[in-house]
Amino acid sequence: MDTDDKHERPRSPATMTVPQAGRLVATADPWEPYQLLDPDGVAVEAVAAYLRDLQAADRSAATLRSYGMDLLRWFRFLWAAGVTWDRATRTEARDFCRWLLVAGKPTRPHWRAQDESKAGVRAAAPVAASTGKAYAASVRAHSETVLRSFYDFHRDGDSGPILNPFPLERSRRSGRAYAHHNPMEPYRNQRTGLYRPTVPIRIPRSIPDEEFNQIFARLPSHRDRALVAFYVSTGARAAELLSATQGGVDPGRQVITVVRKGSRHTQELPASTDAFVWLRLYQLELDGVIPRGARQPLWWTLRRPHRPLTYHAAHRMFERVNARAGTTATLHALRHTAAYRMAQDPALPLTDVQFVLGHAQLSTTQLYLTPRKEEVVRRLLAHHAEQTRQARERARPAPAPGYRPQTLEVLFGTGAV
């Protein structure tokens, strides 16, 4: 029996209230893009040291923000439990994973409260009620990986506990994974963390053609039409397309240059002719209004003062269009739609689709070979109708001898006249 099980603390996550204390703030300092602040507004040095190590390992600012949000959830739980981060044990780690699974996502505070906290108004941390919807398995798995890495970093630097609260599986404590694996046998699905959930393999969701036409018809501006046309023809991620500059557009070759999310390398992506037509119309609307230059952003807001378009603004624009069209598509679903269209073209090699989508593994691109749900339903309904027709044919009694087959075909429709 483990030591934590013998001396388990009498606290239960079911009776805990976790206030939305502390926050993760973006700074203008390139040496420290994000800071995790405690309830008193003081930066948490343990998190700052960990994020500096990630930055040295060439992790992007988006990765630092993602890791910081996972650490913020963990620190909020510890602050509510009254435990410091370096005194956390496996009991707190276990209860935290249970809390993510059972308590569910908290409701977001009102925007006025967020504005007051940004303006420096000191107020009590709001106690957000649970929505009853558990965090997704992918979010919980990512959180477990980040927290295990966080404690491994401080253990190796002698600045944290000796025992990691988020250990590996018991079968893997003595060594690395697959240390004695037989190369002649396939690998088993083996989880790395003791509290890591099983992440189901999700089929990418694309937008049906009829639904896409309804959405596109309700786009209010040439800029939005150009954005959606580029998304659905290049397969670029939302943030990648917004990274394009005015000098990265080549209408003659029909390519647009974007910055890839993972490697942050520039890559030219081919786009449809319609996308460049809508782009030109959008540029004519803002001609003489926005700054011109090869390094200037390509996408700008339409309202004054004109600013470079951000991901959240593009996401909100697509949400408003979905509300008008009565659909539930997401901005990222445009990338899945483009991937499905390219993967289903027999004249386009799957390796070309992999290159355009920026996948490191071909197995990721092969997910788009999975048939769409709508197509499966249509083919199965046609299959059931054919089975019913054949059953009726077999059940029909044979006509008496002497009748002409042409006459029977005209009367009963058993064949073409």
N, C-alpha and C positions, 0 to 999 in steps of 0.2 A: 504494500500500500504506500502511496506517495505521501511525503510529508505534508503537502498542501491539503490532502484529504483528511489527515489526522487532526490538523489544526485549522479547519475551515472556519472562516469568520462568519458570524451570525447574520450577515447582511444578505438580503435577497434583491436581485434586480427587479423583481416584480413590484416591490414597494418603493423603488427609487424614483425620484424626479430629477431629471437631468436638465438644468437650465441651459439656455443658449449663451453661455458665458464665453468670453474670449472671442477672438476672430482672427481670420487670416487676411492680412492686408497686402496689397501690392504697393511696392515702393518704386520710386524712379531711379533707384540705385542699381546699376547693372551688376555690382558685386553681391548684392543681396536682393534679388527681385521680389521675394515674399518673406514676410515675417509673421510668426504666430505669436499673438499677444494674449497674455493671461487676463483674468477679469479686472486686474488693476491697470491694464494697458501697458504692461512691461513685457518686452520680448522674451520668449522662452529660449534660453541659451542652448539647451540641449537640442532643440529642434533646429536652431540656427546653425549649429555645428554640423548637424546631419545634412542639412540642405546645402551647405558649402561643400561638403564631400561629394554630394550628387552633382553639383555644378562642375566640380573638378573632373568628374567622370564623363563630362560632355553630355549631360542631360539637359534637355531644353527647359525653358521657363514654364511651358505648359506641364511638363512632368513634375517640376518642383511644386506647382500649384496643386496638381492632383495628389501628390504625396502629402502636401501640407494639409489638405482637407481630410485625409484619412487620419493624420495625427491629431487634427483638431477634434474629431469625434472621440478619439481615445482619451485625450486630455480632458475633455468635458466630462466624460464618464468618471475619470479619476478624481476630478475636482468635486463632483457630486458625491463620490464615495469617500472623500476625505483621505485619499492615498496619494502620496507623491509618486512621480513616474519611476524613480529609482528604487522604490520599495514595493512596486507592484509584483505580484506573484501569479502563478498559474490560475489561482482562483479568480482573480480579477480578469485575467484574459478569457477564462471560460465564461464568466458572467457577462463580459462585454460582448462576446460572440453570441450568446443567448439573447442579450438585449437587442442587438441588431436584427436578430431573427424574429423575435416575438413582439417587442415594443413597436417596431416599425418606424417609418420616417416621421419626424416632427413637422408640424405645420410651420410654414415660414412666417417670421414676424412681419408686421405691417410695414409698408414702405416708409411711413413717417418715422417709425422707430429706427429703421436703418439709416435714414437721413440724419436723425439726431445723433446716432452713434458715430457716423462719419464726421459730423460737425464738432465732435468732442463733447457732447452733452453727456454727463455722467448720469446713468439711470440704472436701476436694478435690471439684472439680466432676465429677459422674459423666459418664463417656463412654458415651453411650447408643448401643446397637447399632441399625443400620438395620433397619426392618421390611421393606424390599424393596418397599414400596408407595409410588410417587411421589406427591408432593403433587398435588392436583387442579389442573386447568388454571385454574379460577377463582381458586384461592389464589395460584398463580404469577403470574397476570395482575394480581391486586390488589397483590401484593408489588412487581412491577415498577413499577406506577403510583405507589405510595407512595414508593419509593426515588427515583424520578425527581423527584417533587415535593419530597422532602427535600433533594436536592442543588440543585434550582432555588432553593429558599428560601435556602440558604446562599450560593449563587453571587450572587444578587441582593443579599444583605446583606454581601458581601465577607468572609464568614467561612468560606468553603469553597473547593474547587478551582474553577478557571475553567471547566474542561471537565467536563461531567456524565458520570459513568461509565455512566449509563443514558440514552443519547441517543435521539432520535427516529429514525425510519427515514431512510435516506439520501436518499430521494426527497422528504423533507419538511424537510430541514435549512434550506433557503433561505427558508422562509416557513410560513405557517399552512396547515392542512389545507383542501383544496378551495378554495384562493385563486382559481383560474382555472376553476372548475367551470361547465360549461354548464347553466343552469337547466332546459333542455329535456330533459336526459338524466338518467337515474336515478343515484343515488350508488352508488359501488362500496364493497365491504367493504374498508376500509383500516385496517390496524393502526397504532397511534400510536407504539408503542415498538419499538426495534430487536430487543429480546429478549423482546417480549411474545408469549406463546403464543396460539394460536387457541382460543377458548373455545367449545365446542359448545353449541348450543341444546338444553337438556334439557327434556323434557316433564315437567311436574309430576306427581309420583306421588301418587295418592290411595289411600285404603283401601277395598277392596270391602266391600259391605254385610254379607256373611256374616262376613268377618274383623272388621269393626267390632263386630258383635254379640257375637262371642266375646271381644273385648277389654273391651267395656262390661260384660259379665256377670261378669268377674273383677275389677272395680274393688272395692277393699276398704271404701271409706267413702263417705258422702254427699258429703263435700268433693270427692273425686276424681270422682265421678259428675257433680257440678255443674260442675267444671272442664271435663271432656271434653264435656259437653253444651253448654256455652258455646262451647268451641273449634269444635265441629263445626256450630254454628248461626250464629255471628257471623262466622267466618272471621278472627278476630283472631289476630295473632301471639302467641307464647307470652308474651313479655315485656309486650306491650300489655295482655293480659287480667289479668296479675298487677299492673298499675298501677292497677286499679280500686279505688276507695274505697267505704266503706259508704254514703256519701251519694250515690254515683254510680249506685245501683241504683234503678230505678223499675219495680216489678212491674206497676203499673197500666197503664203504657204499653208494657211489655215491652221496655225498652231498658236498656242498661248503658253507662256512660261510661268510655272508656279514653283513654290518652295515646298518640298515634300515634308510631311509632318514628322516622320521618324528620323530620317537622315539629315533633313534640312538642306538637301541638295536641290539645285534648280533642275527642272525637267520640262521639256516641251511636250505638250499634249495636243493631239489633233482634235479639232472641234468641227461641228457641222457648219454649213454655209449660213443657215438661218441664225445661228448664234452671232456670227460676225455682222450680219445685217442689223439685228437688234442692237448690237454694241455700237454700231455707227450712228444709229438714230439716237441712242442715249448720249453719245459724245456731242452730237450736234445740239442737243438740248442744253448742255452745260458748257457749250463753247464760250470762252471768255469769262466764265464764272469761277471755275476751279483752276488751281495752278497747273501749268503745263510743264512737262519735263519727263525725260526718260525714266527717272527714278521716282517720280511721283506715283502715288497709289492710283490704281485704275478705277476703283469703286469708291464713290463718295455718297454722302447723304444728300437727299433732295431738298431738305429744308435748310434754311439759313439759321445760323452760320454753317456753311458747308464743312463737314469733317470727313475724314476717311471712314468708310463703312466698317463696322465691327461685326464680329460673329453674332453677338446677341441681337444687334439690330436686324441682321439678315434673318435670323431665326424668328424674331418677332414678326417680321414682314410675312414670312411664310405661314405663321400661325394665323394671322389675320385673313389671309387668302383662303386658308382651309376652313375657317369659320364661315366665310361667305359662300364657299362651295359646298359646305356640309360634309366635308371629308375629314379623315383623321391621319393623313399622310404626314410624315416628318421631313425635315430638310435633308437628313442623312439618307432617307429612302430614295432620293434622287440618284445618289451614287449607286445604290443597289439596283435601281431600274436600269441605269446605264450598263452596269456589269451584266445583268441578265440579257439585255439586248445584244451586247457584244458576244457573250458566251454562247448564245443560241444561233449565231450566224455560222453556218458550216464553212464558209469561205475564210473565216478569221481564226487563225491558230490560237489555241488556248494560251500559249506562251506570250503571244502578243497582248492578249487581254491581261495577263499577269504583269507585263511591263507597264501598261498604261495605268493599271490600278495601283501599282507600286507595292505589290505583295512580295514578301520575302520568300514565301513558300508557295509552290504550285498547288499544294493541297488546299490552301485558303481560297484560291481562285476556283477550284473544283466544286466548291459549295454552290456556285452559281449554275452548275449543271443540274442541280436539283430542280425538278419541274415545279412551276408555280402552283399554288393551291387552286386557283381558278381553273387552270388548264386540267389539273387532275380531276376536279369535280366534273368538268364538261365531258372529258373522255369517259369517265366512269358512268355518267348518266347515259351517254350514247351506247356504252357497252350493255347496260341494263336494258335499254330499249331494244337493242338487237337481240338479246337473249329472249325477251318477251315475244318478239316477232317470230323467232325461230320456234319457240314453244307452241305458238298458235299454229304455225305451219305443220308441225308434227302432229298436233291434235286434230287437224281437219281431216274428216273421212275421205277416203279415196272415191272419186266419181265412178259410176257404173261404166263398164266398157261400152264403146261405141260412140262416145262423144268426141267431137273434134277439139284438140288442144287450143286452137285459136279462139273458139267460142268460150271455153272455160276461162281463158285469160281476160277476155273482155268482160265477162260476168263477175268474176271474183277478184280480178286484179292480181293474179299470181305472177304476172310478168308483163313486159312491155309489148304493146301491140305493134 
